[in-house]
Structure formats: structure tokens, C-alpha cells
Amino acid sequence: MAGGKATCIDILVAIVVPPLGVFLKHGCGHEFWICLLLTFLGYIPGIIYTVYAITKY
């Protein structure tokens, strides 16, 4: 998780439990709360945002 690159494990965790993937990468910041909200509203939007959040930074 160092160097700003997403590994295969990061993507796998993001698909299984989207908020956990963001939490492990960014901590409990605004990215986590956005992901948690999107996951509650729909599982697929949560996954999409999680993959975006962990690959962007």
C-alpha cells in the first residue's frame, strides 16, 4: 500500500467490503464516509467509488 499504487489485494478487499478498502488506504477521512454512504445507498456505487479512491491517490 506504499507508493500510491493499488495492489491486487487492495482491489479484492474493495470489491468484498468497499468501506474497509478505503479505510485501510486512507483512514477515517472524508473518503471513508463517502464510501460508506454510497455503499449503504447501493453496493455497486460503493465499489466504483472505492476502486476510484484507492487507485487515484
CHARMM-style PDB file with segment names, atoms N, HN, CA, C and O in Angstrom:
ATOM      1  N   MET     1       0.815  -1.188   0.000  1.00  0.00      PROA
ATOM      2  CA  MET     1       0.000   0.000   0.000  1.00  0.00      PROA
ATOM      3  C   MET     1       0.857   1.249   0.000  1.00  0.00      PROA
ATOM      4  O   MET     1       0.340   2.361   0.105  1.00  0.00      PROA
ATOM      5  N   ALA     2       2.129   1.077  -0.114  1.00  0.00      PROA
ATOM      6  HN  ALA     2       2.549   0.174  -0.200  1.00  0.00      PROA
ATOM      7  CA  ALA     2       3.015   2.228  -0.161  1.00  0.00      PROA
ATOM      8  C   ALA     2       3.217   2.643  -1.610  1.00  0.00      PROA
ATOM      9  O   ALA     2       3.074   1.831  -2.525  1.00  0.00      PROA
ATOM     10  N   GLY     3       3.543   3.886  -1.806  1.00  0.00      PROA
ATOM     11  HN  GLY     3       3.659   4.545  -1.062  1.00  0.00      PROA
ATOM     12  CA  GLY     3       3.828   4.363  -3.141  1.00  0.00      PROA
ATOM     13  C   GLY     3       2.613   4.809  -3.920  1.00  0.00      PROA
ATOM     14  O   GLY     3       2.754   5.219  -5.072  1.00  0.00      PROA
ATOM     15  N   GLY     4       1.438   4.748  -3.351  1.00  0.00      PROA
ATOM     16  HN  GLY     4       1.324   4.415  -2.415  1.00  0.00      PROA
ATOM     17  CA  GLY     4       0.247   5.240  -4.024  1.00  0.00      PROA
ATOM     18  C   GLY     4      -0.298   4.315  -5.088  1.00  0.00      PROA
ATOM     19  O   GLY     4      -1.148   4.725  -5.879  1.00  0.00      PROA
ATOM     20  N   LYS     5       0.165   3.077  -5.132  1.00  0.00      PROA
ATOM     21  HN  LYS     5       0.856   2.744  -4.490  1.00  0.00      PROA
ATOM     22  CA  LYS     5      -0.327   2.140  -6.127  1.00  0.00      PROA
ATOM     23  C   LYS     5      -1.243   1.122  -5.463  1.00  0.00      PROA
ATOM     24  O   LYS     5      -0.989   0.678  -4.343  1.00  0.00      PROA
ATOM     25  N   ALA     6      -2.294   0.763  -6.155  1.00  0.00      PROA
ATOM     26  HN  ALA     6      -2.501   1.124  -7.065  1.00  0.00      PROA
ATOM     27  CA  ALA     6      -3.231  -0.226  -5.631  1.00  0.00      PROA
ATOM     28  C   ALA     6      -2.747  -1.614  -6.023  1.00  0.00      PROA
ATOM     29  O   ALA     6      -2.422  -1.863  -7.184  1.00  0.00      PROA
ATOM     30  N   THR     7      -2.701  -2.501  -5.064  1.00  0.00      PROA
ATOM     31  HN  THR     7      -2.964  -2.299  -4.121  1.00  0.00      PROA
ATOM     32  CA  THR     7      -2.303  -3.868  -5.342  1.00  0.00      PROA
ATOM     33  C   THR     7      -3.545  -4.716  -5.613  1.00  0.00      PROA
ATOM     34  O   THR     7      -4.676  -4.248  -5.479  1.00  0.00      PROA
ATOM     35  N   CYS     8      -3.318  -5.930  -5.983  1.00  0.00      PROA
ATOM     36  HN  CYS     8      -2.400  -6.310  -6.092  1.00  0.00      PROA
ATOM     37  CA  CYS     8      -4.422  -6.851  -6.243  1.00  0.00      PROA
ATOM     38  C   CYS     8      -5.226  -7.100  -4.962  1.00  0.00      PROA
ATOM     39  O   CYS     8      -6.449  -7.234  -5.008  1.00  0.00      PROA
ATOM     40  N   ILE     9      -4.536  -7.162  -3.829  1.00  0.00      PROA
ATOM     41  HN  ILE     9      -3.543  -7.054  -3.792  1.00  0.00      PROA
ATOM     42  CA  ILE     9      -5.222  -7.366  -2.540  1.00  0.00      PROA
ATOM     43  C   ILE     9      -6.119  -6.167  -2.235  1.00  0.00      PROA
ATOM     44  O   ILE     9      -7.239  -6.343  -1.755  1.00  0.00      PROA
ATOM     45  N   ASP    10      -5.642  -4.954  -2.508  1.00  0.00      PROA
ATOM     46  HN  ASP    10      -4.733  -4.811  -2.898  1.00  0.00      PROA
ATOM     47  CA  ASP    10      -6.458  -3.755  -2.279  1.00  0.00      PROA
ATOM     48  C   ASP    10      -7.747  -3.801  -3.095  1.00  0.00      PROA
ATOM     49  O   ASP    10      -8.822  -3.495  -2.580  1.00  0.00      PROA
ATOM     50  N   ILE    11      -7.641  -4.177  -4.342  1.00  0.00      PROA
ATOM     51  HN  ILE    11      -6.767  -4.426  -4.760  1.00  0.00      PROA
ATOM     52  CA  ILE    11      -8.813  -4.235  -5.212  1.00  0.00      PROA
ATOM     53  C   ILE    11      -9.765  -5.339  -4.747  1.00  0.00      PROA
ATOM     54  O   ILE    11     -10.982  -5.154  -4.765  1.00  0.00      PROA
ATOM     55  N   LEU    12      -9.221  -6.473  -4.335  1.00  0.00      PROA
ATOM     56  HN  LEU    12      -8.233  -6.623  -4.321  1.00  0.00      PROA
ATOM     57  CA  LEU    12     -10.058  -7.574  -3.858  1.00  0.00      PROA
ATOM     58  C   LEU    12     -10.827  -7.180  -2.599  1.00  0.00      PROA
ATOM     59  O   LEU    12     -12.019  -7.464  -2.488  1.00  0.00      PROA
ATOM     60  N   VAL    13     -10.154  -6.528  -1.653  1.00  0.00      PROA
ATOM     61  HN  VAL    13      -9.186  -6.297  -1.744  1.00  0.00      PROA
ATOM     62  CA  VAL    13     -10.829  -6.049  -0.436  1.00  0.00      PROA
ATOM     63  C   VAL    13     -11.877  -5.005  -0.801  1.00  0.00      PROA
ATOM     64  O   VAL    13     -12.951  -4.966  -0.201  1.00  0.00      PROA
ATOM     65  N   ALA    14     -11.572  -4.160  -1.781  1.00  0.00      PROA
ATOM     66  HN  ALA    14     -10.699  -4.191  -2.268  1.00  0.00      PROA
ATOM     67  CA  ALA    14     -12.521  -3.132  -2.206  1.00  0.00      PROA
ATOM     68  C   ALA    14     -13.794  -3.742  -2.785  1.00  0.00      PROA
ATOM     69  O   ALA    14     -14.876  -3.180  -2.618  1.00  0.00      PROA
ATOM     70  N   ILE    15     -13.680  -4.862  -3.452  1.00  0.00      PROA
ATOM     71  HN  ILE    15     -12.801  -5.318  -3.588  1.00  0.00      PROA
ATOM     72  CA  ILE    15     -14.858  -5.496  -4.034  1.00  0.00      PROA
ATOM     73  C   ILE    15     -15.676  -6.210  -2.960  1.00  0.00      PROA
ATOM     74  O   ILE    15     -16.906  -6.175  -2.997  1.00  0.00      PROA
ATOM     75  N   VAL    16     -15.008  -6.856  -2.009  1.00  0.00      PROA
ATOM     76  HN  VAL    16     -14.009  -6.885  -1.980  1.00  0.00      PROA
ATOM     77  CA  VAL    16     -15.720  -7.618  -0.980  1.00  0.00      PROA
ATOM     78  C   VAL    16     -16.366  -6.688   0.042  1.00  0.00      PROA
ATOM     79  O   VAL    16     -17.557  -6.811   0.327  1.00  0.00      PROA
ATOM     80  N   VAL    17     -15.587  -5.760   0.594  1.00  0.00      PROA
ATOM     81  HN  VAL    17     -14.620  -5.660   0.362  1.00  0.00      PROA
ATOM     82  CA  VAL    17     -16.080  -4.824   1.623  1.00  0.00      PROA
ATOM     83  C   VAL    17     -15.555  -3.429   1.269  1.00  0.00      PROA
ATOM     84  O   VAL    17     -14.476  -3.043   1.718  1.00  0.00      PROA
ATOM     85  N   PRO    18     -16.314  -2.668   0.464  1.00  0.00      PROA
ATOM     86  CA  PRO    18     -15.812  -1.382  -0.021  1.00  0.00      PROA
ATOM     87  C   PRO    18     -15.338  -0.400   1.060  1.00  0.00      PROA
ATOM     88  O   PRO    18     -14.259   0.171   0.898  1.00  0.00      PROA
ATOM     89  N   PRO    19     -16.075  -0.173   2.147  1.00  0.00      PROA
ATOM     90  CA  PRO    19     -15.572   0.787   3.137  1.00  0.00      PROA
ATOM     91  C   PRO    19     -14.265   0.350   3.797  1.00  0.00      PROA
ATOM     92  O   PRO    19     -13.444   1.194   4.156  1.00  0.00      PROA
ATOM     93  N   LEU    20     -14.065  -0.945   3.957  1.00  0.00      PROA
ATOM     94  HN  LEU    20     -14.731  -1.630   3.665  1.00  0.00      PROA
ATOM     95  CA  LEU    20     -12.824  -1.432   4.549  1.00  0.00      PROA
ATOM     96  C   LEU    20     -11.639  -1.149   3.639  1.00  0.00      PROA
ATOM     97  O   LEU    20     -10.559  -0.809   4.120  1.00  0.00      PROA
ATOM     98  N   GLY    21     -11.826  -1.284   2.341  1.00  0.00      PROA
ATOM     99  HN  GLY    21     -12.704  -1.561   1.950  1.00  0.00      PROA
ATOM    100  CA  GLY    21     -10.757  -0.973   1.398  1.00  0.00      PROA
ATOM    101  C   GLY    21     -10.321   0.472   1.482  1.00  0.00      PROA
ATOM    102  O   GLY    21      -9.125   0.764   1.448  1.00  0.00      PROA
ATOM    103  N   VAL    22     -11.273   1.377   1.590  1.00  0.00      PROA
ATOM    104  HN  VAL    22     -12.244   1.139   1.618  1.00  0.00      PROA
ATOM    105  CA  VAL    22     -10.946   2.800   1.709  1.00  0.00      PROA
ATOM    106  C   VAL    22     -10.329   3.088   3.070  1.00  0.00      PROA
ATOM    107  O   VAL    22      -9.389   3.878   3.163  1.00  0.00      PROA
ATOM    108  N   PHE    23     -10.835   2.469   4.118  1.00  0.00      PROA
ATOM    109  HN  PHE    23     -11.599   1.828   4.043  1.00  0.00      PROA
ATOM    110  CA  PHE    23     -10.299   2.682   5.456  1.00  0.00      PROA
ATOM    111  C   PHE    23      -8.841   2.249   5.549  1.00  0.00      PROA
ATOM    112  O   PHE    23      -8.025   2.944   6.154  1.00  0.00      PROA
ATOM    113  N   LEU    24      -8.515   1.122   4.961  1.00  0.00      PROA
ATOM    114  HN  LEU    24      -9.179   0.558   4.469  1.00  0.00      PROA
ATOM    115  CA  LEU    24      -7.143   0.639   5.009  1.00  0.00      PROA
ATOM    116  C   LEU    24      -6.194   1.534   4.226  1.00  0.00      PROA
ATOM    117  O   LEU    24      -5.015   1.635   4.567  1.00  0.00      PROA
ATOM    118  N   LYS    25      -6.690   2.177   3.192  1.00  0.00      PROA
ATOM    119  HN  LYS    25      -7.647   2.095   2.915  1.00  0.00      PROA
ATOM    120  CA  LYS    25      -5.847   3.033   2.351  1.00  0.00      PROA
ATOM    121  C   LYS    25      -5.770   4.463   2.859  1.00  0.00      PROA
ATOM    122  O   LYS    25      -4.695   5.062   2.838  1.00  0.00      PROA
ATOM    123  N   HSD    26      -6.899   5.032   3.321  1.00  0.00      PROA
ATOM    124  HN  HSD    26      -7.772   4.546   3.338  1.00  0.00      PROA
ATOM    125  CA  HSD    26      -6.962   6.458   3.660  1.00  0.00      PROA
ATOM    126  C   HSD    26      -7.275   6.743   5.117  1.00  0.00      PROA
ATOM    127  O   HSD    26      -7.191   7.895   5.541  1.00  0.00      PROA
ATOM    128  N   GLY    27      -7.626   5.753   5.884  1.00  0.00      PROA
ATOM    129  HN  GLY    27      -7.694   4.817   5.540  1.00  0.00      PROA
ATOM    130  CA  GLY    27      -8.016   6.007   7.267  1.00  0.00      PROA
ATOM    131  C   GLY    27      -9.463   6.453   7.337  1.00  0.00      PROA
ATOM    132  O   GLY    27     -10.249   6.198   6.425  1.00  0.00      PROA
ATOM    133  N   CYS    28      -9.808   7.122   8.429  1.00  0.00      PROA
ATOM    134  HN  CYS    28      -9.169   7.330   9.171  1.00  0.00      PROA
ATOM    135  CA  CYS    28     -11.199   7.503   8.669  1.00  0.00      PROA
ATOM    136  C   CYS    28     -11.455   8.949   8.232  1.00  0.00      PROA
ATOM    137  O   CYS    28     -12.003   9.745   8.995  1.00  0.00      PROA
ATOM    138  N   GLY    29     -11.060   9.279   7.016  1.00  0.00      PROA
ATOM    139  HN  GLY    29     -10.615   8.633   6.397  1.00  0.00      PROA
ATOM    140  CA  GLY    29     -11.259  10.620   6.484  1.00  0.00      PROA
ATOM    141  C   GLY    29     -12.559  10.722   5.707  1.00  0.00      PROA
ATOM    142  O   GLY    29     -13.442   9.872   5.817  1.00  0.00      PROA
ATOM    143  N   HSD    30     -12.653  11.788   4.917  1.00  0.00      PROA
ATOM    144  HN  HSD    30     -11.935  12.479   4.827  1.00  0.00      PROA
ATOM    145  CA  HSD    30     -13.897  12.002   4.178  1.00  0.00      PROA
ATOM    146  C   HSD    30     -14.110  10.952   3.092  1.00  0.00      PROA
ATOM    147  O   HSD    30     -15.253  10.674   2.729  1.00  0.00      PROA
ATOM    148  N   GLU    31     -13.027  10.358   2.560  1.00  0.00      PROA
ATOM    149  HN  GLU    31     -12.098  10.584   2.855  1.00  0.00      PROA
ATOM    150  CA  GLU    31     -13.186   9.302   1.566  1.00  0.00      PROA
ATOM    151  C   GLU    31     -13.939   8.106   2.147  1.00  0.00      PROA
ATOM    152  O   GLU    31     -14.786   7.509   1.482  1.00  0.00      PROA
ATOM    153  N   PHE    32     -13.618   7.765   3.399  1.00  0.00      PROA
ATOM    154  HN  PHE    32     -12.930   8.250   3.939  1.00  0.00      PROA
ATOM    155  CA  PHE    32     -14.284   6.644   4.057  1.00  0.00      PROA
ATOM    156  C   PHE    32     -15.768   6.900   4.220  1.00  0.00      PROA
ATOM    157  O   PHE    32     -16.578   6.015   3.945  1.00  0.00      PROA
ATOM    158  N   TRP    33     -16.142   8.092   4.662  1.00  0.00      PROA
ATOM    159  HN  TRP    33     -15.484   8.811   4.885  1.00  0.00      PROA
ATOM    160  CA  TRP    33     -17.563   8.389   4.913  1.00  0.00      PROA
ATOM    161  C   TRP    33     -18.353   8.462   3.614  1.00  0.00      PROA
ATOM    162  O   TRP    33     -19.514   8.056   3.572  1.00  0.00      PROA
ATOM    163  N   ILE    34     -17.734   8.975   2.550  1.00  0.00      PROA
ATOM    164  HN  ILE    34     -16.790   9.304   2.583  1.00  0.00      PROA
ATOM    165  CA  ILE    34     -18.408   8.985   1.251  1.00  0.00      PROA
ATOM    166  C   ILE    34     -18.639   7.557   0.780  1.00  0.00      PROA
ATOM    167  O   ILE    34     -19.718   7.221   0.294  1.00  0.00      PROA
ATOM    168  N   CYS    35     -17.623   6.725   0.928  1.00  0.00      PROA
ATOM    169  HN  CYS    35     -16.746   6.998   1.323  1.00  0.00      PROA
ATOM    170  CA  CYS    35     -17.751   5.327   0.520  1.00  0.00      PROA
ATOM    171  C   CYS    35     -18.807   4.599   1.336  1.00  0.00      PROA
ATOM    172  O   CYS    35     -19.589   3.822   0.788  1.00  0.00      PROA
ATOM    173  N   LEU    36     -18.836   4.844   2.636  1.00  0.00      PROA
ATOM    174  HN  LEU    36     -18.201   5.475   3.081  1.00  0.00      PROA
ATOM    175  CA  LEU    36     -19.828   4.196   3.490  1.00  0.00      PROA
ATOM    176  C   LEU    36     -21.245   4.604   3.077  1.00  0.00      PROA
ATOM    177  O   LEU    36     -22.138   3.760   3.006  1.00  0.00      PROA
ATOM    178  N   LEU    37     -21.448   5.869   2.809  1.00  0.00      PROA
ATOM    179  HN  LEU    37     -20.722   6.555   2.867  1.00  0.00      PROA
ATOM    180  CA  LEU    37     -22.756   6.352   2.365  1.00  0.00      PROA
ATOM    181  C   LEU    37     -23.151   5.731   1.026  1.00  0.00      PROA
ATOM    182  O   LEU    37     -24.282   5.274   0.858  1.00  0.00      PROA
ATOM    183  N   LEU    38     -22.221   5.716   0.077  1.00  0.00      PROA
ATOM    184  HN  LEU    38     -21.302   6.087   0.213  1.00  0.00      PROA
ATOM    185  CA  LEU    38     -22.529   5.126  -1.225  1.00  0.00      PROA
ATOM    186  C   LEU    38     -22.800   3.630  -1.123  1.00  0.00      PROA
ATOM    187  O   LEU    38     -23.631   3.101  -1.861  1.00  0.00      PROA
ATOM    188  N   THR    39     -22.115   2.949  -0.226  1.00  0.00      PROA
ATOM    189  HN  THR    39     -21.439   3.379   0.374  1.00  0.00      PROA
ATOM    190  CA  THR    39     -22.342   1.524  -0.051  1.00  0.00      PROA
ATOM    191  C   THR    39     -23.717   1.260   0.553  1.00  0.00      PROA
ATOM    192  O   THR    39     -24.384   0.294   0.181  1.00  0.00      PROA
ATOM    193  N   PHE    40     -24.144   2.112   1.479  1.00  0.00      PROA
ATOM    194  HN  PHE    40     -23.603   2.897   1.781  1.00  0.00      PROA
ATOM    195  CA  PHE    40     -25.494   1.962   2.037  1.00  0.00      PROA
ATOM    196  C   PHE    40     -26.563   2.242   0.986  1.00  0.00      PROA
ATOM    197  O   PHE    40     -27.613   1.600   0.983  1.00  0.00      PROA
ATOM    198  N   LEU    41     -26.303   3.193   0.096  1.00  0.00      PROA
ATOM    199  HN  LEU    41     -25.450   3.714   0.098  1.00  0.00      PROA
ATOM    200  CA  LEU    41     -27.272   3.525  -0.945  1.00  0.00      PROA
ATOM    201  C   LEU    41     -27.315   2.472  -2.044  1.00  0.00      PROA
ATOM    202  O   LEU    41     -28.347   2.275  -2.685  1.00  0.00      PROA
ATOM    203  N   GLY    42     -26.211   1.808  -2.254  1.00  0.00      PROA
ATOM    204  HN  GLY    42     -25.373   1.968  -1.734  1.00  0.00      PROA
ATOM    205  CA  GLY    42     -26.142   0.753  -3.265  1.00  0.00      PROA
ATOM    206  C   GLY    42     -24.755   0.158  -3.269  1.00  0.00      PROA
ATOM    207  O   GLY    42     -23.761   0.883  -3.207  1.00  0.00      PROA
ATOM    208  N   TYR    43     -24.683  -1.135  -3.339  1.00  0.00      PROA
ATOM    209  HN  TYR    43     -25.490  -1.723  -3.388  1.00  0.00      PROA
ATOM    210  CA  TYR    43     -23.395  -1.823  -3.236  1.00  0.00      PROA
ATOM    211  C   TYR    43     -22.474  -1.477  -4.414  1.00  0.00      PROA
ATOM    212  O   TYR    43     -21.277  -1.265  -4.220  1.00  0.00      PROA
ATOM    213  N   ILE    44     -23.021  -1.420  -5.617  1.00  0.00      PROA
ATOM    214  HN  ILE    44     -23.993  -1.593  -5.775  1.00  0.00      PROA
ATOM    215  CA  ILE    44     -22.218  -1.147  -6.810  1.00  0.00      PROA
ATOM    216  C   ILE    44     -21.619   0.257  -6.788  1.00  0.00      PROA
ATOM    217  O   ILE    44     -20.433   0.391  -7.090  1.00  0.00      PROA
ATOM    218  N   PRO    45     -22.369   1.322  -6.448  1.00  0.00      PROA
ATOM    219  CA  PRO    45     -21.729   2.643  -6.350  1.00  0.00      PROA
ATOM    220  C   PRO    45     -20.608   2.679  -5.312  1.00  0.00      PROA
ATOM    221  O   PRO    45     -19.615   3.383  -5.495  1.00  0.00      PROA
ATOM    222  N   GLY    46     -20.762   1.928  -4.233  1.00  0.00      PROA
ATOM    223  HN  GLY    46     -21.568   1.356  -4.084  1.00  0.00      PROA
ATOM    224  CA  GLY    46     -19.706   1.854  -3.228  1.00  0.00      PROA
ATOM    225  C   GLY    46     -18.445   1.222  -3.778  1.00  0.00      PROA
ATOM    226  O   GLY    46     -17.339   1.682  -3.495  1.00  0.00      PROA
ATOM    227  N   ILE    47     -18.605   0.174  -4.560  1.00  0.00      PROA
ATOM    228  HN  ILE    47     -19.503  -0.200  -4.791  1.00  0.00      PROA
ATOM    229  CA  ILE    47     -17.450  -0.483  -5.176  1.00  0.00      PROA
ATOM    230  C   ILE    47     -16.774   0.447  -6.176  1.00  0.00      PROA
ATOM    231  O   ILE    47     -15.547   0.553  -6.195  1.00  0.00      PROA
ATOM    232  N   ILE    48     -17.551   1.110  -6.993  1.00  0.00      PROA
ATOM    233  HN  ILE    48     -18.547   1.024  -6.977  1.00  0.00      PROA
ATOM    234  CA  ILE    48     -16.987   2.011  -8.002  1.00  0.00      PROA
ATOM    235  C   ILE    48     -16.197   3.128  -7.335  1.00  0.00      PROA
ATOM    236  O   ILE    48     -15.076   3.427  -7.747  1.00  0.00      PROA
ATOM    237  N   TYR    49     -16.773   3.744  -6.309  1.00  0.00      PROA
ATOM    238  HN  TYR    49     -17.683   3.500  -5.975  1.00  0.00      PROA
ATOM    239  CA  TYR    49     -16.063   4.821  -5.618  1.00  0.00      PROA
ATOM    240  C   TYR    49     -14.813   4.306  -4.913  1.00  0.00      PROA
ATOM    241  O   TYR    49     -13.788   4.988  -4.908  1.00  0.00      PROA
ATOM    242  N   THR    50     -14.876   3.122  -4.321  1.00  0.00      PROA
ATOM    243  HN  THR    50     -15.709   2.568  -4.325  1.00  0.00      PROA
ATOM    244  CA  THR    50     -13.725   2.572  -3.622  1.00  0.00      PROA
ATOM    245  C   THR    50     -12.572   2.324  -4.576  1.00  0.00      PROA
ATOM    246  O   THR    50     -11.431   2.679  -4.280  1.00  0.00      PROA
ATOM    247  N   VAL    51     -12.861   1.721  -5.711  1.00  0.00      PROA
ATOM    248  HN  VAL    51     -13.787   1.433  -5.951  1.00  0.00      PROA
ATOM    249  CA  VAL    51     -11.796   1.480  -6.691  1.00  0.00      PROA
ATOM    250  C   VAL    51     -11.216   2.803  -7.171  1.00  0.00      PROA
ATOM    251  O   VAL    51     -10.003   2.928  -7.341  1.00  0.00      PROA
ATOM    252  N   TYR    52     -12.074   3.780  -7.389  1.00  0.00      PROA
ATOM    253  HN  TYR    52     -13.059   3.678  -7.251  1.00  0.00      PROA
ATOM    254  CA  TYR    52     -11.592   5.109  -7.785  1.00  0.00      PROA
ATOM    255  C   TYR    52     -10.723   5.732  -6.700  1.00  0.00      PROA
ATOM    256  O   TYR    52      -9.667   6.291  -6.998  1.00  0.00      PROA
ATOM    257  N   ALA    53     -11.155   5.641  -5.450  1.00  0.00      PROA
ATOM    258  HN  ALA    53     -12.012   5.187  -5.208  1.00  0.00      PROA
ATOM    259  CA  ALA    53     -10.434   6.293  -4.351  1.00  0.00      PROA
ATOM    260  C   ALA    53      -9.086   5.641  -4.090  1.00  0.00      PROA
ATOM    261  O   ALA    53      -8.123   6.341  -3.775  1.00  0.00      PROA
ATOM    262  N   ILE    54      -8.989   4.334  -4.211  1.00  0.00      PROA
ATOM    263  HN  ILE    54      -9.771   3.766  -4.467  1.00  0.00      PROA
ATOM    264  CA  ILE    54      -7.704   3.709  -3.902  1.00  0.00      PROA
ATOM    265  C   ILE    54      -6.747   3.716  -5.086  1.00  0.00      PROA
ATOM    266  O   ILE    54      -5.541   3.563  -4.890  1.00  0.00      PROA
ATOM    267  N   THR    55      -7.245   3.888  -6.310  1.00  0.00      PROA
ATOM    268  HN  THR    55      -8.225   4.012  -6.469  1.00  0.00      PROA
ATOM    269  CA  THR    55      -6.334   3.966  -7.451  1.00  0.00      PROA
ATOM    270  C   THR    55      -5.955   5.397  -7.787  1.00  0.00      PROA
ATOM    271  O   THR    55      -4.930   5.617  -8.433  1.00  0.00      PROA
ATOM    272  N   LYS    56      -6.735   6.365  -7.378  1.00  0.00      PROA
ATOM    273  HN  LYS    56      -7.568   6.186  -6.853  1.00  0.00      PROA
ATOM    274  CA  LYS    56      -6.440   7.760  -7.704  1.00  0.00      PROA
ATOM    275  C   LYS    56      -5.253   8.284  -6.911  1.00  0.00      PROA
ATOM    276  O   LYS    56      -4.410   8.990  -7.465  1.00  0.00      PROA
ATOM    277  N   TYR    57      -5.169   7.957  -5.636  1.00  0.00      PROA
ATOM    278  HN  TYR    57      -5.854   7.383  -5.186  1.00  0.00      PROA
ATOM    279  CA  TYR    57      -4.134   8.528  -4.786  1.00  0.00      PROA
ATOM    280  C   TYR    57      -2.950   7.616  -4.644  1.00  0.00      PROA
ATOM    281  OT1 TYR    57      -1.988   7.956  -3.955  1.00  0.00      PROA
TER     282      TYR     57
END
